Amino acid sequence: MPLSTDFPDVRRPDAATVLVSPWIVPAAGLQAPAAASVLAEWEHRRRPDAMLSLTAFLSTDGSHVLNYAQWTNDDDHREWVRTGRPAVVRRIDGAVDGIRRPGPVRYRCHRSHVPAGTAGLRPGLLVTPAHSTDGPAAQRALADTVVEVLREERVPGLLGVHLHLSRDGRRVLRYTEWTDDAAWHAYVDQGRSARLDAALAGLPGVAPAPAAHPELPAVPRYHLYGSLLNVAPPQGA
């Protein structure tokens, strides 16, 4: 399928595995070339049926590209890493020199909150706060708390929050879609996030996660670069 400028369907039920991987670039001007190389490499190759989609986001601080990949299962992805990834990475590095890769985190999308009246609206900004957790129980408690608090509030500009739980029980990613940068800044700068912040601070076994790499922001923000949809979501999903 052709490349698109749509955010991925993070709630599709067949995406049992999500790989989230930052690629650090030497300079902000290399973000777009790096993202283009990643998507082009996948667009022009035979793709495994287990690979559902790949989306590239550019961080607003210019430091990195975020790759968000949906697969049906871990085993097929690991087989591709073993057999296909080395050649792909060599070609990308040939096009954009100096990319550093801290490594992907394996997640599954556990639950979501989409405010009433926002379905179908196009996000303009992705924000991904992350939390360290001491196991699956803490992960689930955090996800439930986020949804409960946001259900009781009206947050202008918030289009959806999708709680991703890492496979090892140690991390939760709040994949948060906003209409634009101004809406997110208003939520944070005007103190509207205080209630949620306080609720999460009181949870046992939960703490703010350090950045994925020392050179990356603790709470990254992104604009969409492009997306490749390999397999359409199931009908009715």
RONUMI-898148 format. One line per 8 residues: number of its first residue (from 1); their letters; for each residue x, y, z negated of N, C-alpha, C, O, CB. Coordinates in steps of 0.02 Angstrom, whole numbers, padded with zeros to 5 digits. Glycine has a CB too. Layout:
<atoms>
NUM = A = X Y Z X Y Z X Y Z X Y Z X Y Z ~ ...
</atoms>
This chain:
<atoms>
1 = MPLSTDFP = 00042 -00060 00000 00000 00000 00000 00044 00062 00000 00100 00060 -00025 -00048 00000 -00061 ~ 00019 00119 00027 00060 00179 00031 00070 00211 -00038 00033 00196 -00085 00029 00229 00078 ~ 00120 00254 -00042 00131 00291 -00104 00073 00340 -00114 00042 00364 -00067 00198 00329 -00102 ~ 00060 00355 -00178 00006 00401 -00194 00030 00450 -00248 00084 00442 -00276 -00057 00363 -00218 ~ -00011 00500 -00260 00003 00548 -00313 -00050 00542 -00367 -00073 00592 -00395 00006 00619 -00286 ~ -00070 00480 -00382 -00119 00467 -00435 -00084 00437 -00495 -00037 00397 -00488 -00174 00420 -00409 ~ -00107 00455 -00554 -00084 00422 -00615 -00104 00348 -00612 -00154 00332 -00580 -00113 00456 -00678 ~ -00067 00304 -00644 -00086 00234 -00643 -00149 00221 -00684 -00166 00259 -00729 -00029 00191 -00670
9 = DVRRPDAA = -00183 00168 -00667 -00242 00146 -00706 -00215 00105 -00765 -00207 00045 -00761 -00292 00103 -00662 ~ -00202 00139 -00821 -00169 00106 -00876 -00213 00055 -00911 -00189 00013 -00949 -00144 00156 -00926 ~ -00279 00058 -00899 -00325 00012 -00934 -00344 -00048 -00892 -00388 -00087 -00912 -00388 00049 -00953 ~ -00312 -00058 -00835 -00331 -00115 -00794 -00318 -00180 -00834 -00265 -00187 -00864 -00291 -00116 -00727 ~ -00365 -00227 -00833 -00360 -00285 -00878 -00308 -00336 -00857 -00288 -00377 -00899 -00426 -00319 -00882 ~ -00285 -00334 -00795 -00236 -00384 -00773 -00164 -00363 -00787 -00118 -00401 -00773 -00244 -00398 -00699 ~ -00154 -00303 -00815 -00086 -00280 -00830 -00067 -00303 -00901 -00071 -00264 -00948 -00080 -00202 -00824 ~ -00047 -00365 -00906 -00030 -00393 -00972 00038 -00369 -00997 00052 -00373 -01057 -00031 -00468 -00969
17 = TVLVSPWI = 00080 -00345 -00952 00147 -00322 -00970 00159 -00254 -00938 00147 -00244 -00878 00201 -00372 -00947 ~ 00183 -00207 -00978 00202 -00141 -00954 00275 -00129 -00972 00295 -00136 -01030 00155 -00086 -00985 ~ 00314 -00110 -00923 00385 -00095 -00933 00394 -00020 -00929 00378 00011 -00877 00430 -00132 -00881 ~ 00419 00011 -00982 00430 00083 -00984 00504 00095 -00990 00536 00074 -01038 00390 00117 -01043 ~ 00533 00129 -00940 00606 00135 -00936 00627 00205 -00915 00611 00227 -00860 00633 00083 -00886 ~ 00664 00242 -00959 00692 00306 -00938 00758 00297 -00901 00800 00257 -00920 00702 00351 -00999 ~ 00766 00334 -00847 00829 00336 -00810 00857 00407 -00816 00828 00454 -00790 00819 00315 -00735 ~ 00913 00413 -00851 00943 00478 -00863 00984 00499 -00802 01025 00460 -00776 00988 00477 -00927
25 = VPAAGLQA = 00973 00561 -00779 01009 00585 -00720 01061 00637 -00741 01053 00670 -00792 00959 00615 -00669 ~ 01115 00645 -00701 01168 00692 -00719 01147 00765 -00717 01176 00807 -00752 01227 00682 -00673 ~ 01096 00781 -00677 01074 00851 -00670 01000 00851 -00652 00975 00804 -00621 01116 00889 -00617 ~ 00966 00905 -00671 00894 00909 -00659 00877 00903 -00584 00825 00875 -00566 00867 00973 -00686 ~ 00922 00928 -00542 00909 00925 -00471 00909 00855 -00442 00890 00845 -00385 00958 00966 -00435 ~ 00931 00806 -00481 00933 00737 -00458 00873 00696 -00480 00867 00637 -00464 00996 00703 -00481 ~ 00828 00727 -00519 00768 00690 -00540 00727 00666 -00480 00712 00607 -00474 00725 00735 -00585 ~ 00708 00713 -00437 00666 00695 -00380 00700 00645 -00333 00668 00597 -00313 00646 00757 -00340
33 = PAAASVLA = 00764 00654 -00315 00797 00603 -00273 00799 00534 -00306 00791 00484 -00272 00868 00625 -00257 ~ 00809 00532 -00372 00810 00468 -00406 00742 00435 -00404 00736 00375 -00390 00833 00476 -00479 ~ 00690 00473 -00417 00622 00446 -00415 00604 00423 -00344 00574 00370 -00335 00571 00498 -00440 ~ 00623 00463 -00295 00609 00444 -00226 00644 00380 -00207 00616 00339 -00171 00630 00501 -00178 ~ 00706 00371 -00230 00744 00311 -00214 00711 00249 -00245 00707 00196 -00213 00816 00317 -00238 ~ 00688 00256 -00307 00656 00199 -00340 00593 00178 -00302 00585 00119 -00286 00638 00217 -00413 ~ 00550 00226 -00287 00488 00209 -00253 00500 00184 -00182 00466 00138 -00160 00441 00270 -00252 ~ 00547 00215 -00147 00561 00193 -00079 00588 00122 -00078 00572 00083 -00034 00611 00241 -00046
41 = EWEHRRRP = 00630 00106 -00127 00658 00038 -00130 00603 -00014 -00137 00606 -00067 -00106 00708 00032 -00188 ~ 00553 00001 -00178 00498 -00045 -00187 00449 -00044 -00127 00422 -00096 -00108 00460 -00029 -00251 ~ 00440 00015 -00099 00392 00021 -00044 00413 -00021 00017 00370 -00048 00051 00384 00095 -00023 ~ 00477 -00027 00029 00501 -00058 00091 00528 -00129 00079 00565 -00155 00121 00555 -00016 00121 ~ 00509 -00160 00024 00531 -00228 00011 00470 -00271 -00002 00415 -00246 -00017 00580 -00230 -00048 ~ 00479 -00336 00004 00425 -00382 -00014 00419 -00384 -00089 00467 -00398 -00125 00438 -00454 00015 ~ 00359 -00371 -00114 00349 -00364 -00186 00316 -00426 -00214 00272 -00455 -00182 00306 -00302 -00201 ~ 00336 -00447 -00274 00304 -00504 -00306 00230 -00489 -00319 00212 -00432 -00334 00339 -00522 -00372
49 = DAMLSLTA = 00188 -00540 -00313 00117 -00530 -00326 00104 -00509 -00399 00054 -00476 -00414 00078 -00594 -00311 ~ 00150 -00528 -00443 00142 -00511 -00514 00155 -00438 -00528 00137 -00413 -00581 00187 -00554 -00556 ~ 00188 -00403 -00481 00201 -00332 -00489 00140 -00293 -00466 00122 -00296 -00407 00266 -00310 -00450 ~ 00107 -00257 -00511 00045 -00224 -00495 00054 -00152 -00473 00024 -00130 -00424 -00001 -00226 -00555 ~ 00097 -00115 -00508 00107 -00045 -00490 00172 -00020 -00520 00198 -00048 -00569 00048 -00002 -00514 ~ 00197 00034 -00491 00255 00069 -00517 00244 00143 -00508 00226 00167 -00454 00321 00046 -00480 ~ 00253 00180 -00563 00244 00252 -00562 00306 00286 -00588 00336 00264 -00637 00182 00273 -00603 ~ 00326 00340 -00555 00384 00379 -00576 00361 00448 -00599 00325 00483 -00564 00436 00385 -00519
57 = FLSTDGSH = 00384 00467 -00659 00369 00532 -00687 00435 00570 -00696 00487 00540 -00710 00331 00526 -00755 ~ 00433 00637 -00689 00491 00679 -00700 00482 00716 -00767 00431 00749 -00778 00500 00730 -00641 ~ 00532 00711 -00811 00528 00746 -00875 00531 00821 -00864 00566 00845 -00819 00585 00723 -00922 ~ 00494 00857 -00905 00492 00930 -00896 00557 00964 -00915 00568 01021 -00895 00435 00959 -00937 ~ 00600 00930 -00953 00664 00960 -00972 00719 00945 -00921 00776 00967 -00930 00686 00936 -01040 ~ 00703 00908 -00869 00751 00893 -00816 00800 00838 -00831 00846 00826 -00792 00789 00954 -00802 ~ 00792 00802 -00887 00843 00755 -00908 00837 00686 -00877 00887 00651 -00869 00842 00748 -00982 ~ 00775 00665 -00859 00768 00596 -00839 00705 00584 -00798 00660 00626 -00794 00767 00551 -00900
65 = VLNYAQWT = 00703 00524 -00769 00644 00497 -00736 00616 00442 -00780 00654 00401 -00806 00661 00470 -00664 ~ 00551 00441 -00788 00519 00387 -00825 00485 00340 -00775 00442 00360 -00737 00468 00414 -00877 ~ 00505 00277 -00777 00473 00225 -00735 00423 00187 -00778 00440 00161 -00831 00526 00177 -00705 ~ 00361 00184 -00753 00307 00149 -00788 00283 00095 -00741 00251 00109 -00690 00248 00198 -00807 ~ 00297 00032 -00758 00282 -00024 -00713 00233 -00072 -00746 00241 -00091 -00804 00346 -00062 -00693 ~ 00182 -00092 -00709 00133 -00140 -00732 00143 -00207 -00697 00149 -00210 -00636 00060 -00114 -00720 ~ 00145 -00261 -00737 00152 -00329 -00712 00100 -00373 -00745 00073 -00357 -00798 00224 -00356 -00725 ~ 00086 -00429 -00712 00037 -00475 -00742 00066 -00516 -00799 00028 -00538 -00842 00010 -00522 -00689
73 = NDDDHREW = 00132 -00525 -00800 00162 -00567 -00852 00237 -00553 -00858 00268 -00526 -00813 00150 -00642 -00838 ~ 00265 -00573 -00915 00336 -00562 -00927 00380 -00610 -00887 00433 -00589 -00863 00351 -00571 -01001 ~ 00359 -00672 -00878 00403 -00721 -00846 00420 -00701 -00775 00478 -00706 -00754 00370 -00789 -00846 ~ 00370 -00678 -00737 00384 -00658 -00668 00429 -00596 -00666 00471 -00589 -00622 00319 -00645 -00630 ~ 00418 -00551 -00712 00462 -00492 -00714 00533 -00512 -00730 00580 -00487 -00698 00436 -00441 -00765 ~ 00543 -00556 -00778 00611 -00577 -00796 00644 -00613 -00738 00705 -00607 -00728 00609 -00622 -00859 ~ 00606 -00651 -00700 00635 -00685 -00642 00656 -00634 -00590 00709 -00642 -00559 00584 -00735 -00612 ~ 00616 -00582 -00580 00636 -00530 -00533 00699 -00494 -00557 00743 -00479 -00517 00579 -00480 -00522
81 = VRTGRPAV = 00703 -00480 -00622 00764 -00448 -00649 00825 -00491 -00634 00878 -00464 -00618 00757 -00437 -00726 ~ 00817 -00556 -00640 00874 -00601 -00628 00893 -00605 -00555 00953 -00606 -00538 00858 -00671 -00654 ~ 00844 -00607 -00511 00859 -00620 -00440 00857 -00559 -00395 00893 -00556 -00345 00810 -00671 -00415 ~ 00816 -00509 -00411 00807 -00453 -00366 00834 -00387 -00389 00853 -00345 -00348 00737 -00445 -00352 ~ 00836 -00376 -00454 00854 -00310 -00480 00926 -00289 -00462 00935 -00231 -00444 00846 -00310 -00554 ~ 00976 -00332 -00467 01044 -00308 -00454 01053 -00274 -00386 01085 -00222 -00382 01092 -00366 -00458 ~ 01024 -00303 -00334 01031 -00273 -00267 00994 -00207 -00263 01017 -00160 -00231 01006 -00321 -00213 ~ 00935 -00204 -00295 00896 -00142 -00294 00934 -00086 -00328 00938 -00030 -00302 00827 -00153 -00328
89 = VRRIDGAV = 00961 -00101 -00387 00998 -00049 -00424 01059 -00026 -00386 01075 00034 -00386 01019 -00076 -00493 ~ 01094 -00072 -00353 01153 -00052 -00313 01134 -00002 -00259 01169 00047 -00247 01186 -00113 -00281 ~ 01078 -00015 -00225 01058 00030 -00171 01036 00098 -00199 01052 00150 -00169 01000 -00001 -00131 ~ 01002 00098 -00255 00981 00162 -00285 01042 00201 -00308 01046 00262 -00298 00933 00150 -00344 ~ 01090 00167 -00339 01151 00201 -00361 01192 00227 -00302 01229 00275 -00309 01193 00154 -00404 ~ 01186 00194 -00245 01219 00219 -00186 01189 00283 -00161 01223 00324 -00130 01217 00167 -00131 ~ 01125 00293 -00175 01091 00354 -00153 01097 00410 -00204 01103 00468 -00186 01018 00340 -00140 ~ 01096 00392 -00268 01100 00442 -00322 01152 00417 -00373 01139 00370 -00410 01030 00453 -00357
97 = DGIRRPGP = 01209 00449 -00373 01264 00426 -00417 01255 00452 -00488 01231 00508 -00499 01332 00450 -00389 ~ 01273 00410 -00537 01276 00434 -00606 01215 00421 -00648 01211 00447 -00703 01290 00504 -00606 ~ 01166 00382 -00624 01107 00367 -00664 01127 00321 -00723 01164 00273 -00714 01052 00333 -00621 ~ 01101 00337 -00782 01111 00294 -00840 01044 00266 -00863 00993 00301 -00862 01145 00334 -00898 ~ 01044 00203 -00883 00982 00167 -00898 00985 00137 -00968 01016 00085 -00978 00969 00111 -00845 ~ 00953 00170 -01018 00953 00142 -01085 00919 00074 -01091 00932 00036 -01138 00919 00190 -01132 ~ 00876 00058 -01042 00842 -00006 -01043 00767 00001 -01054 00745 00049 -01086 00871 -00051 -01096 ~ 00728 -00045 -01027 00655 -00041 -01034 00631 -00067 -01101 00665 -00105 -01135 00622 -00080 -00978
105 = VRYRCHRS = 00571 -00046 -01119 00535 -00074 -01176 00473 -00108 -01148 00438 -00081 -01105 00516 -00019 -01230 ~ 00460 -00168 -01173 00402 -00206 -01151 00342 -00190 -01196 00346 -00196 -01257 00416 -00283 -01152 ~ 00288 -00169 -01164 00228 -00151 -01200 00167 -00189 -01172 00171 -00220 -01119 00216 -00075 -01197 ~ 00113 -00184 -01209 00047 -00198 -01181 00002 -00142 -01204 00009 -00116 -01259 00019 -00269 -01205 ~ -00045 -00123 -01161 -00092 -00070 -01179 -00146 -00101 -01223 -00185 -00143 -01201 -00124 -00037 -01115 ~ -00148 -00080 -01286 -00190 -00111 -01337 -00261 -00083 -01338 -00309 -00121 -01336 -00159 -00103 -01405 ~ -00267 -00017 -01342 -00333 00015 -01341 -00326 00088 -01320 -00271 00116 -01320 -00368 00009 -01410 ~ -00382 00118 -01303 -00381 00186 -01276 -00438 00227 -01305 -00487 00201 -01331 -00387 00184 -01199
113 = HVPAGTAG = -00429 00292 -01300 -00483 00339 -01315 -00487 00388 -01257 -00439 00424 -01242 -00471 00377 -01382 ~ -00544 00389 -01223 -00556 00436 -01168 -00615 00479 -01189 -00671 00454 -01192 -00570 00398 -01100 ~ -00605 00544 -01202 -00659 00587 -01225 -00717 00589 -01176 -00708 00585 -01115 -00634 00657 -01237 ~ -00777 00595 -01202 -00836 00599 -01160 -00831 00657 -01112 -00809 00712 -01129 -00899 00606 -01203 ~ -00852 00644 -01051 -00854 00697 -01000 -00788 00708 -00964 -00784 00753 -00922 -00874 00759 -01032 ~ -00737 00668 -00978 -00672 00678 -00946 -00656 00624 -00894 -00607 00631 -00858 -00618 00680 -00998 ~ -00696 00572 -00891 -00681 00518 -00844 -00679 00545 -00773 -00723 00582 -00751 -00734 00462 -00849 ~ -00626 00527 -00737 -00619 00548 -00668 -00581 00613 -00659 -00563 00630 -00603 -00685 00554 -00637
121 = LRPGLLVT = -00569 00650 -00712 -00530 00712 -00707 -00456 00694 -00696 -00432 00645 -00723 -00539 00757 -00770 ~ -00422 00735 -00659 -00353 00721 -00640 -00304 00749 -00692 -00305 00809 -00703 -00337 00750 -00571 ~ -00263 00707 -00723 -00213 00734 -00770 -00160 00775 -00735 -00141 00761 -00677 -00181 00677 -00809 ~ -00135 00825 -00771 -00080 00865 -00745 -00017 00857 -00786 00037 00881 -00767 -00099 00937 -00742 ~ -00023 00823 -00844 00034 00817 -00889 00028 00751 -00928 -00026 00732 -00950 00039 00877 -00938 ~ 00085 00717 -00935 00090 00658 -00978 00136 00674 -01036 00190 00701 -01026 00117 00596 -00937 ~ 00114 00657 -01097 00155 00666 -01157 00158 00598 -01192 00107 00564 -01199 00126 00722 -01205 ~ 00218 00579 -01215 00227 00511 -01242 00260 00511 -01310 00318 00490 -01316 00268 00470 -01193
129 = PAHSTDGP = 00226 00534 -01363 00253 00525 -01430 00259 00450 -01445 00218 00410 -01423 00209 00561 -01484 ~ 00310 00432 -01483 00321 00362 -01501 00330 00356 -01576 00351 00403 -01610 00381 00333 -01463 ~ 00314 00297 -01602 00318 00284 -01674 00354 00217 -01685 00345 00169 -01647 00248 00283 -01706 ~ 00395 00216 -01737 00425 00153 -01759 00376 00119 -01807 00345 00152 -01848 00494 00165 -01793 ~ 00371 00053 -01802 00326 00015 -01845 00362 -00046 -01870 00410 -00070 -01839 00261 -00004 -01807 ~ 00339 -00073 -01928 00373 -00131 -01957 00338 -00197 -01942 00349 -00247 -01976 00379 -00122 -02031 ~ 00295 -00197 -01891 00265 -00259 -01870 00197 -00248 -01837 00173 -00192 -01833 00257 -00305 -01929 ~ 00166 -00302 -01813 00103 -00296 -01777 00046 -00264 -01817 00005 -00228 -01790 00081 -00363 -01753
137 = AAQRALAD = 00044 -00278 -01882 -00011 -00249 -01923 -00006 -00173 -01924 -00056 -00139 -01918 -00009 -00277 -01995 ~ 00055 -00147 -01932 00065 -00075 -01932 00050 -00046 -01863 00022 00009 -01858 00137 -00058 -01953 ~ 00067 -00082 -01810 00051 -00058 -01743 -00024 -00050 -01734 -00048 00002 -01711 00078 -00108 -01690 ~ -00062 -00101 -01754 -00135 -00099 -01745 -00166 -00044 -01789 -00212 -00010 -01767 -00166 -00166 -01762 ~ -00141 -00037 -01850 -00167 00016 -01894 -00156 00085 -01865 -00200 00128 -01869 -00135 00011 -01964 ~ -00097 00096 -01836 -00083 00160 -01804 -00130 00173 -01746 -00159 00227 -01740 -00010 00163 -01781 ~ -00138 00123 -01703 -00182 00131 -01645 -00254 00146 -01667 -00286 00190 -01639 -00181 00068 -01601 ~ -00278 00109 -01717 -00346 00121 -01742 -00353 00191 -01771 -00405 00223 -01760 -00365 00069 -01795
145 = TVVEVLRE = -00303 00215 -01807 -00306 00281 -01837 -00308 00336 -01784 -00348 00383 -01790 -00247 00292 -01884 ~ -00267 00329 -01734 -00267 00379 -01680 -00336 00384 -01648 -00362 00439 -01638 -00215 00362 -01627 ~ -00366 00327 -01632 -00431 00327 -01599 -00485 00355 -01646 -00527 00395 -01624 -00450 00256 -01577 ~ -00484 00335 -01709 -00534 00359 -01757 -00531 00435 -01766 -00583 00468 -01766 -00526 00324 -01824 ~ -00471 00462 -01774 -00465 00534 -01783 -00487 00572 -01721 -00524 00621 -01727 -00393 00552 -01801 ~ -00465 00550 -01663 -00482 00587 -01602 -00555 00581 -01583 -00583 00625 -01550 -00438 00563 -01545 ~ -00587 00527 -01604 -00659 00520 -01590 -00700 00572 -01628 -00755 00590 -01607 -00683 00450 -01608 ~ -00673 00596 -01684 -00709 00643 -01726 -00693 00715 -01708 -00723 00761 -01737 -00693 00631 -01798
153 = ERVPGLLG = -00648 00726 -01662 -00628 00793 -01643 -00640 00805 -01569 -00641 00758 -01529 -00555 00806 -01661 ~ -00650 00868 -01553 -00650 00887 -01482 -00585 00923 -01469 -00572 00977 -01496 -00712 00932 -01464 ~ -00543 00893 -01427 -00478 00921 -01412 -00479 00947 -01340 -00475 00907 -01293 -00421 00868 -01422 ~ -00483 01012 -01329 -00486 01038 -01261 -00424 01017 -01220 -00368 01023 -01243 -00491 01115 -01262 ~ -00437 00992 -01161 -00383 00974 -01116 -00358 00903 -01124 -00319 00880 -01082 -00327 01019 -01126 ~ -00379 00868 -01176 -00358 00798 -01184 -00402 00753 -01141 -00463 00751 -01149 -00362 00776 -01259 ~ -00370 00717 -01095 -00408 00674 -01050 -00406 00601 -01071 -00449 00562 -01049 -00381 00680 -00980 ~ -00358 00581 -01112 -00356 00512 -01134 -00292 00498 -01172 -00239 00527 -01159 -00361 00464 -01075
161 = VHLHLSRD = -00297 00453 -01221 -00238 00429 -01256 -00241 00353 -01255 -00292 00323 -01272 -00234 00457 -01329 ~ -00187 00322 -01234 -00184 00249 -01224 -00127 00222 -01266 -00069 00237 -01255 -00174 00231 -01148 ~ -00145 00181 -01315 -00097 00156 -01364 -00063 00093 -01338 -00096 00042 -01328 -00131 00144 -01432 ~ 00002 00098 -01328 00043 00042 -01303 00083 00013 -01360 00119 00049 -01394 00090 00066 -01245 ~ 00077 -00052 -01372 00113 -00086 -01425 00170 -00126 -01396 00161 -00165 -01349 00065 -00133 -01465 ~ 00230 -00116 -01423 00287 -00154 -01398 00281 -00227 -01418 00250 -00244 -01469 00353 -00126 -01425 ~ 00309 -00270 -01377 00304 -00342 -01388 00337 -00365 -01452 00317 -00415 -01482 00335 -00379 -01329 ~ 00389 -00328 -01475 00425 -00349 -01534 00395 -00322 -01599 00421 -00336 -01653 00496 -00326 -01529
169 = GRRVLRYT = 00340 -00284 -01594 00307 -00258 -01654 00339 -00196 -01683 00318 -00173 -01736 00305 -00310 -01705 ~ 00391 -00169 -01650 00430 -00116 -01680 00415 -00046 -01655 00445 00003 -01678 00501 -00130 -01670 ~ 00369 -00039 -01607 00360 00027 -01577 00289 00033 -01550 00260 -00015 -01525 00413 00038 -01520 ~ 00263 00094 -01555 00199 00111 -01523 00210 00173 -01480 00238 00222 -01504 00142 00123 -01577 ~ 00187 00171 -01419 00192 00227 -01373 00122 00257 -01365 00075 00222 -01347 00222 00206 -01304 ~ 00116 00321 -01379 00053 00357 -01367 00057 00389 -01298 00085 00444 -01289 00039 00412 -01423 ~ 00030 00355 -01249 00030 00378 -01180 -00030 00425 -01174 -00088 00404 -01171 00024 00317 -01127 ~ -00016 00491 -01173 -00069 00541 -01181 -00074 00585 -01119 -00025 00617 -01098 -00056 00584 -01243
177 = EWTDDAAW = -00133 00586 -01090 -00146 00623 -01028 -00181 00689 -01045 -00229 00691 -01083 -00188 00582 -00979 ~ -00155 00744 -01015 -00182 00811 -01026 -00198 00843 -00959 -00170 00825 -00907 -00132 00854 -01067 ~ -00242 00892 -00961 -00258 00928 -00900 -00197 00966 -00874 -00185 00967 -00813 -00316 00977 -00911 ~ -00159 00997 -00920 -00101 01036 -00899 -00057 01051 -00960 -00075 01033 -01017 -00123 01102 -00865 ~ -00001 01084 -00948 00046 01101 -01002 00014 01147 -01054 00027 01140 -01113 00109 01133 -00973 ~ -00026 01195 -01030 -00055 01244 -01076 -00100 01210 -01128 -00100 01230 -01186 -00095 01296 -01037 ~ -00137 01159 -01108 -00182 01125 -01155 -00142 01089 -01209 -00161 01091 -01268 -00226 01075 -01118 ~ -00088 01058 -01190 -00046 01024 -01240 -00014 01074 -01287 -00014 01063 -01348 00008 00981 -01206
185 = HAYVDQGR = 00012 01129 -01260 00043 01180 -01303 -00008 01209 -01352 00009 01221 -01410 00074 01236 -01259 ~ -00069 01219 -01330 -00120 01246 -01374 -00134 01197 -01431 -00144 01217 -01488 -00184 01261 -01335 ~ -00136 01133 -01415 -00150 01082 -01466 -00095 01081 -01519 -00110 01075 -01578 -00155 01012 -01433 ~ -00033 01087 -01499 00024 01084 -01545 00037 01151 -01578 00042 01155 -01639 00086 01060 -01509 ~ 00042 01204 -01539 00063 01268 -01565 00010 01301 -01609 00027 01341 -01653 00081 01314 -01508 ~ -00053 01285 -01599 -00106 01315 -01639 -00127 01271 -01698 -00177 01285 -01731 -00166 01329 -01596 ~ -00088 01219 -01711 -00100 01177 -01770 -00157 01127 -01764 -00178 01098 -01813 -00114 01221 -01827 ~ -00181 01117 -01703 -00237 01070 -01695 -00217 00997 -01705 -00260 00954 -01715 -00268 01079 -01626
193 = SARLDAAL = -00152 00984 -01702 -00129 00915 -01711 -00118 00897 -01784 -00100 00840 -01799 -00065 00904 -01673 ~ -00129 00944 -01830 -00112 00934 -01900 -00150 00876 -01931 -00121 00837 -01969 -00125 00997 -01940 ~ -00213 00868 -01915 -00253 00815 -01946 -00227 00746 -01925 -00220 00702 -01967 -00327 00822 -01928 ~ -00214 00738 -01861 -00188 00674 -01838 -00118 00662 -01866 -00103 00606 -01887 -00187 00672 -01761 ~ -00077 00712 -01867 -00009 00704 -01894 -00012 00682 -01967 00027 00638 -01987 00030 00771 -01888 ~ -00057 00711 -02006 -00062 00694 -02077 -00087 00622 -02085 -00064 00586 -02129 -00108 00743 -02113 ~ -00135 00602 -02044 -00162 00534 -02049 -00108 00483 -02032 -00104 00431 -02066 -00222 00525 -02002 ~ -00067 00496 -01983 -00015 00448 -01964 00041 00447 -02015 00071 00395 -02028 00013 00466 -01895
201 = AGLPGVAP = 00055 00505 -02046 00109 00508 -02096 00092 00467 -02157 00137 00445 -02193 00122 00580 -02116 ~ 00028 00455 -02170 00007 00416 -02228 00003 00342 -02217 -00014 00305 -02263 -00058 00440 -02252 ~ 00019 00319 -02158 00013 00247 -02144 00076 00210 -02166 00132 00232 -02151 00001 00236 -02069 ~ 00069 00154 -02202 00129 00116 -02221 00160 00081 -02160 00124 00058 -02115 00110 00064 -02274 ~ 00226 00079 -02160 00262 00045 -02105 00264 00082 -02041 00279 00053 -01989 00231 -00020 -02093 ~ 00249 00148 -02042 00247 00189 -01981 00292 00250 -01992 00290 00281 -02045 00174 00212 -01964 ~ 00332 00267 -01942 00374 00327 -01944 00383 00352 -01873 00377 00314 -01825 00443 00311 -01977 ~ 00398 00417 -01865 00414 00442 -01798 00474 00404 -01769 00524 00394 -01804 00429 00518 -01799
209 = APAAHPEL = 00469 00383 -01707 00524 00345 -01676 00577 00393 -01651 00561 00448 -01628 00498 00301 -01618 ~ 00640 00374 -01656 00692 00415 -01626 00684 00414 -01550 00652 00370 -01522 00762 00390 -01646 ~ 00714 00462 -01517 00713 00464 -01444 00743 00400 -01416 00785 00368 -01448 00750 00526 -01417 ~ 00723 00383 -01355 00748 00322 -01323 00823 00325 -01313 00855 00273 -01305 00713 00311 -01257 ~ 00851 00385 -01312 00923 00395 -01303 00939 00462 -01336 00897 00507 -01334 00946 00394 -01227 ~ 00999 00471 -01366 01014 00534 -01400 01008 00596 -01356 00997 00651 -01383 01083 00531 -01426 ~ 01014 00589 -01291 01010 00647 -01247 00939 00663 -01225 00928 00712 -01190 01053 00636 -01186 ~ 00890 00623 -01246 00821 00633 -01224 00780 00666 -01279 00796 00659 -01338 00790 00566 -01204
217 = PAVPRYHL = 00727 00703 -01261 00685 00735 -01312 00646 00684 -01353 00631 00629 -01328 00637 00784 -01278 ~ 00631 00701 -01415 00594 00656 -01459 00523 00646 -01435 00495 00591 -01440 00594 00683 -01531 ~ 00493 00698 -01408 00425 00694 -01380 00428 00717 -01308 00419 00776 -01294 00373 00737 -01422 ~ 00441 00671 -01262 00449 00691 -01192 00382 00711 -01160 00329 00685 -01178 00481 00634 -01151 ~ 00388 00756 -01113 00330 00776 -01072 00348 00766 -00998 00406 00774 -00979 00310 00851 -01086 ~ 00299 00749 -00958 00312 00730 -00889 00260 00757 -00841 00202 00767 -00858 00315 00654 -00883 ~ 00284 00768 -00780 00239 00779 -00723 00247 00720 -00676 00302 00693 -00668 00255 00848 -00687 ~ 00193 00701 -00645 00194 00644 -00600 00234 00659 -00537 00227 00713 -00507 00123 00624 -00580
225 = YGSLLNVA = 00277 00612 -00517 00311 00617 -00453 00275 00577 -00400 00258 00603 -00346 00384 00593 -00459 ~ 00262 00514 -00414 00228 00472 -00365 00216 00402 -00393 00245 00383 -00443 00268 00468 -00301 ~ 00172 00366 -00359 00153 00300 -00383 00144 00252 -00324 00122 00271 -00270 00088 00304 -00424 ~ 00163 00190 -00336 00154 00137 -00287 00106 00086 -00316 00121 00055 -00367 00222 00104 -00267 ~ 00050 00076 -00284 00002 00026 -00305 00010 -00036 -00261 -00002 -00033 -00201 -00071 00053 -00301 ~ 00032 -00090 -00291 00045 -00152 -00254 -00018 -00196 -00251 -00033 -00225 -00199 00103 -00190 -00285 ~ -00053 -00201 -00306 -00114 -00241 -00310 -00169 -00198 -00339 -00160 -00169 -00393 -00102 -00306 -00353 ~ -00225 -00193 -00305 -00280 -00151 -00330 -00309 -00181 -00394 -00309 -00242 -00402 -00335 -00144 -00276
233 = PPQGA = -00334 -00140 -00439 -00365 -00165 -00500 -00426 -00209 -00483 -00457 -00199 -00431 -00387 -00107 -00546 ~ -00442 -00256 -00527 -00501 -00299 -00515 -00564 -00256 -00508 -00571 -00205 -00542 -00509 -00350 -00571 ~ -00608 -00278 -00465 -00671 -00241 -00456 -00711 -00240 -00521 -00717 -00291 -00556 -00713 -00271 -00399 ~ -00737 -00182 -00537 -00776 -00176 -00599 -00734 -00162 -00659 -00761 -00154 -00714 -00815 -00237 -00610 ~ -00668 -00159 -00651 -00625 -00147 -00710 -00628 -00074 -00731 -00595 -00055 -00779 -00552 -00167 -00694
</atoms>
